[in-house]
Amino acid sequence: MRQIVLDTETTGLETSQDHRIIEIGCVEMINRKLTGRHYHQYVNPQRKVDEGALEVHGITDQYLEDKPLFEAISPGFFAFINGADLIIHNAPFDIGFINHETSKLKPKVAPIESGCRIIDTLALARQKHPGQKNNLDALCKRYGVDNSQRDLHGALLDAEILADVYLLMTGGQVSLNMSESSDSDSGEVNNVSTIRRLPMSRPALRVIAASELELEEHHKKLDAITASSGECIWRKTGE
């Protein structure tokens, strides 16, 4: 079972105003294990970033000037997600923007949901926690996921955080692999190690008895407590 956790950053909120994607971040899971493969790309949107969006992600027009167009990165992006289940928080937003981009391609590409099954973690969270906050920060707090580095939104970081939240929200990982991050989207996985669990049958813990000197010091301490308070609870329980 191949799953891709995906997030995007955009120039604004509405495709109807021709807002565009400026960043895509994806991490891969197979059989609920993070593989270490990821896809990450900044995109030149050929338009200005709204001030409100800039406050959210901090990605400036100047930073995006030399980045490739969506048309140029689309083959690699679609190859990475092809046939996978896409796990997205507030999926209609990201899917809407991806389809807005693909509608500009020539020849046009079919809507992304025609080749991938979409899993919306916001919808899942609302089912599990009705009436509560279910944004990504709230879910991190609820499930104990570290998001301390999330001062600003970033597509790859948010995808990595969402992967942890999704696994916990849907029952945890079948097994947990840790690997060093790949420096590219080539899919190479390096230095993978599996967490070992302690065996259920372990030898009994060694018991070290107090020495005579330690017992003497212990009794002196109890005498001091009795003298100051008139009562010592440890003596009532047999010391």
C-alpha positions in Angstrom: 0.0 0.0 0.0 1.7 3.2 -1.2 0.6 6.5 0.3 1.9 10.0 -0.3 1.4 12.7 2.3 1.1 15.9 0.4 1.0 19.6 1.2 1.2 22.8 -0.9 1.8 26.5 -0.3 0.2 29.0 -2.6 0.1 32.7 -3.5 -3.4 33.1 -2.0 -6.6 31.4 -1.1 -8.7 31.4 -4.3 -8.1 29.7 -7.6 -10.9 31.8 -8.9 -8.5 34.8 -8.6 -5.8 32.7 -10.4 -3.8 32.2 -7.3 -1.1 29.6 -7.9 1.0 26.9 -6.2 4.5 28.0 -5.1 5.7 25.0 -3.1 4.9 21.3 -3.1 6.1 18.8 -0.4 5.4 15.1 -0.3 6.7 12.2 1.8 6.2 8.5 0.9 4.9 5.7 3.1 4.6 2.1 2.1 2.5 -0.2 4.3 2.4 2.6 6.8 6.1 2.9 7.0 7.9 6.2 6.2 10.4 5.1 3.5 12.6 8.2 3.5 11.7 9.2 -0.1 10.3 12.6 -0.6 9.4 15.1 -3.3 10.0 18.8 -2.7 9.8 21.7 -5.2 9.4 25.5 -5.2 7.5 26.8 -8.2 7.5 30.2 -9.9 3.8 31.2 -9.9 4.2 34.0 -12.5 2.3 36.4 -10.2 2.7 38.2 -6.9 2.2 36.5 -3.5 -0.6 38.1 -1.4 0.5 39.7 1.8 -1.8 37.5 3.8 -0.2 34.4 2.3 3.3 35.8 2.8 2.6 36.1 6.5 1.7 32.4 6.6 4.6 30.8 4.8 7.2 33.6 4.4 8.0 32.8 0.7 8.8 36.0 -1.1 8.4 37.0 -4.8 12.1 37.5 -5.0 12.8 34.0 -3.7 10.5 32.5 -6.4 11.9 34.5 -9.4 14.4 31.8 -10.5 12.3 28.8 -9.6 10.9 26.5 -12.4 7.3 26.8 -13.7 4.8 24.2 -12.8 4.8 23.0 -16.4 8.5 22.1 -16.1 8.2 20.2 -12.8 4.9 18.5 -13.5 6.3 15.3 -15.1 8.5 14.5 -12.0 5.7 15.5 -9.6 3.0 13.3 -11.3 5.5 10.4 -11.6 6.1 10.6 -7.8 2.4 10.5 -6.8 1.1 8.2 -9.6 -1.2 5.5 -8.3 -0.7 6.4 -4.7 -3.3 7.3 -2.0 -2.8 11.0 -1.3 -3.1 12.0 2.4 -3.9 15.7 2.6 -5.1 18.0 5.4 -8.1 19.9 4.0 -7.8 18.1 0.7 -10.2 20.1 -1.4 -7.9 23.1 -1.0 -4.7 21.4 -2.3 -6.5 19.3 -4.9 -8.3 22.4 -6.2 -4.9 24.2 -6.7 -3.3 21.2 -8.3 -6.1 20.8 -10.7 -6.0 24.5 -11.4 -2.4 24.1 -12.4 -3.0 21.1 -14.5 -5.8 22.8 -16.3 -3.2 25.3 -17.7 -1.0 22.5 -19.1 -1.0 21.7 -22.8 -2.2 19.1 -23.5 -4.4 19.2 -20.4 -4.0 16.5 -17.7 -6.8 14.6 -16.1 -7.9 15.8 -12.6 -5.6 14.4 -10.0 -8.3 12.4 -8.2 -8.8 10.3 -11.4 -5.5 8.6 -10.8 -5.2 8.8 -7.0 -7.4 8.0 -4.0 -7.7 11.1 -1.8 -7.7 10.8 2.1 -8.7 14.0 3.8 -7.2 14.1 7.3 -9.3 17.1 8.2 -12.5 15.1 7.5 -11.1 12.2 9.5 -10.2 14.5 12.4 -13.7 16.0 12.5 -15.2 12.5 12.6 -13.0 11.5 15.5 -13.1 14.8 17.4 -16.3 16.6 16.6 -16.7 20.1 17.9 -12.9 20.5 18.6 -10.2 22.4 16.8 -8.8 20.1 14.1 -6.1 22.2 12.4 -2.7 20.7 12.1 -1.3 22.5 15.2 -4.2 21.4 17.3 -3.8 17.8 16.1 -0.1 17.9 16.9 -0.9 19.0 20.5 -3.6 16.3 20.8 -1.4 13.4 19.6 1.9 14.6 21.1 3.6 15.3 17.7 6.5 17.8 17.9 5.8 20.8 15.7 8.2 23.2 17.6 10.0 24.0 14.3 6.8 25.1 12.6 7.1 28.9 13.0 6.0 29.3 9.4 4.1 26.9 7.2 6.3 24.9 4.8 5.0 22.2 2.4 7.6 19.6 3.1 7.8 20.1 6.9 4.0 20.1 7.1 3.8 16.9 5.1 6.3 15.2 7.5 4.3 16.4 10.5 1.0 15.3 8.9 2.4 11.8 8.3 3.1 11.4 12.0 -0.4 12.8 12.9 -2.1 10.5 10.4 -0.4 7.4 11.6 -1.3 8.2 15.3 -4.8 9.2 14.4 -5.4 6.0 12.5 -3.9 3.6 14.9 -0.1 4.1 14.8 2.5 2.6 12.6 2.7 -1.1 12.0 6.4 -0.8 12.5 8.6 2.2 12.7 11.6 2.9 10.5 13.9 5.8 10.9 16.2 7.0 8.0 18.2 9.9 7.1 16.5 12.4 4.9 17.3 12.1 1.2 18.8 15.2 -0.4 16.7 14.8 -3.5 13.5 13.3 -4.8 15.4 10.4 -6.4 13.9 7.9 -3.9 17.2 6.6 -2.5 16.9 5.5 1.1 20.1 5.4 3.2 21.0 4.1 6.7 17.6 2.6 7.5 17.4 1.1 11.0 14.5 -0.5 12.8 13.6 0.1 16.4 14.1 -3.0 18.5 11.6 -3.8 21.2 12.7 -5.3 24.5 11.9 -9.0 24.9 8.9 -9.8 27.2 10.9 -12.2 29.4 13.7 -10.4 31.2 15.8 -11.5 34.2 14.7 -10.3 37.6 16.1 -7.0 38.7 19.0 -7.2 41.1 18.2 -6.1 44.7 20.9 -4.3 46.6 20.4 -4.2 50.4 21.3 -1.2 52.4 24.5 -1.4 54.4 24.7 -1.0 58.2 26.0 2.5 57.8 23.2 3.5 55.5 20.6 2.1 57.9 22.1 4.0 60.7 21.9 7.3 58.7 18.4 6.4 57.8 17.3 6.1 61.4 19.0 9.3 62.3 17.0 11.1 59.6 13.8 9.6 61.0 14.7 10.7 64.5 15.2 14.2 63.2 11.8 14.2 61.5 10.1 13.0 64.6 11.8 15.6 66.8 10.7 18.5 64.5 7.2 17.4 63.7 6.3 15.0 66.5 5.3 12.3 64.0 7.1 10.3 61.3 4.9 8.5 58.7 7.7 6.1 57.7 7.8 4.7 61.3 4.0 4.1 61.2 4.5 2.0 58.1 7.3 -0.1 59.6 10.1 2.2 58.3 
